[in-house]
Amino acid sequence: MNRLTQQLATTPAAWLQRDAPAAPVVLSSRIRLARNLAGMPFPNRATLRQRADVWSRTAAALNRTPDGPGATLLELPDLTAGDRQILAERHVISRDLTQNGRGSGLALIGSERLSLMINEEDHLRLQSLAPGLTLWERWQDIDRLDNRLGEALDFAFDPRLGFLTACPTNVGTGMRASVMLWLPGLALTDGLKPVLRAMSVMNLTVRGLFGEGTEALGFVLQFSNQSTLGESESQILQRLERVVRQLVWSEENARLRLASHSPARLLDLVGRAYGTLFYAHE
């Protein structure tokens, strides 16, 4: 096991903190930016040599940024299956990236809060991840890194469409802003289904714990913007934060109703969960 992932495996995830803004309803805020190098095929069409070129050019560009020289670069072939699982479970890399090989990997910049996936679906996926409802702080982090890398790398950009990406739904800003919420109150009071139906009208999408195509385990859901074209970054963030704050209010009220009107049911659910955790075996 890699020394870094071994250390991560024995410490709590950086995005899980009880004293974060809007916790414990909001578990984390994350912003990802998709960027590609001009004149280079997207990773799924690139040769091994081209992918290696993207890797080396990105590493050199990172070294020219203020925080870059202290970054930890991890290439996928150097990581065991256990290493990859730890990084994916901590939301540092995607499930898709764990399946990649030579030329793909990760740069951790300072801590888990700021990272960079290399040669996943796009050449670069910049990510800022932290506990609680901190979308604007995450945007400041990621925008600063994006500007610094953009000074050293020529990103694929069209004056009319914006940033060009492997998936058409990311064209434009290339930004995916997401907030992970824990919503047991709404789920147990039948208030979650109307919320999920309303998300598409608000141009938002709902995913499971590990993103697209995954289940909502333990009442944990990710809410994110559905499109990246036709809106500015600030408009996307304002709309998402407004919806999340309403969800926080609704969830807190649902929990109060459960505690006051169904205390026996609530205690039973908590007791069953505790018993499962206490008596579970590896």
HELIX and SHEET records of a PDB file:
HELIX    1   1 ARG A    3  ALA A    9  1                                   7    
HELIX    2   2 LEU A   48  ASN A   63  1                                  16    
HELIX    3   3 GLY A   68  GLY A   70  5                                   3    
HELIX    4   4 LEU A   76  ASP A   78  5                                   3    
HELIX    5   5 ALA A   81  GLU A   89  1                                   9    
HELIX    6   6 LEU A   97  GLN A   99  5                                   3    
HELIX    7   7 LEU A  135  ALA A  152  1                                  18    
HELIX    8   8 PRO A  168  ASN A  170  5                                   3    
HELIX    9   9 PRO A  184  LEU A  188  1                                   5    
HELIX   10  10 LEU A  192  MET A  199  1                                   8    
HELIX   11  11 LEU A  217  PHE A  219  5                                   3    
HELIX   12  12 GLU A  233  HIS A  261  1                                  29    
HELIX   13  13 PRO A  263  TYR A  279  1                                  17    
SHEET    1   A 8 THR A  72  GLU A  75  0                                        
SHEET    2   A 8 GLY A 105  LEU A 108 -1                                        
SHEET    3   A 8 LEU A 114  ILE A 118 -1                                        
SHEET    4   A 8 LEU A 124  PRO A 131 -1                                        
SHEET    5   A 8 VAL A  26  ARG A  35 -1                                        
SHEET    6   A 8 MET A 175  TRP A 182 -1                                        
SHEET    7   A 8 VAL A 220  ASN A 225 -1                                        
SHEET    8   A 8 LEU A 204  ARG A 207 -1                                        
SHEET    1   B 2 PHE A 157  ASP A 158  0                                        
SHEET    2   B 2 GLY A 162  PHE A 163 -1                                        
END                                                                             
